[in-house]
Amino acid sequence: MPCFSCGARQSDPIRGASPWKRGVRQEAQVLICPDCQRAHDLDLDTCSTCGSVALICRLGEVECRSCGAVRPARAGGQAAVSCAPGLADEVEAALNRVLGRVH
């Protein structure tokens, strides 16, 4: 999944924790690259209890990593995260190389 803000793609991480962060925007889980994390206008969803942007979205719920508040994802939110253009083709080509398929 690319950075929702700039479209950069996450590469294989070096040992240790990934510098990429997760967030929630319009009820959908998004990734934020290290460069975009420095921006203060990312327009991420916030926790209604504590105001934090440290949210994760899973199985129809949004959880705040700061205070632990959990709420159902609002109806009408973005149901699925769209893929970057060409990503499916790149994944298919990579699988073909790894599995030795010829097309």
MOWOUR-V710575 format. One line per field, one symbol per residue. phi: phi as a letter, one per 40 degrees, with the letter a starting at -180 (. if undefined). A space follows every 10 residues. Layout:
BEGIN
phi: ???
END
This chain:
BEGIN
phi: .ccccbgccc cdccdhcccc bbabbfgbcb bbcdcccccb bcfccbcccb gcccbbbafg bbbcccbgcb bccccgccca ccccdgcccc cccccccccg cbb
END
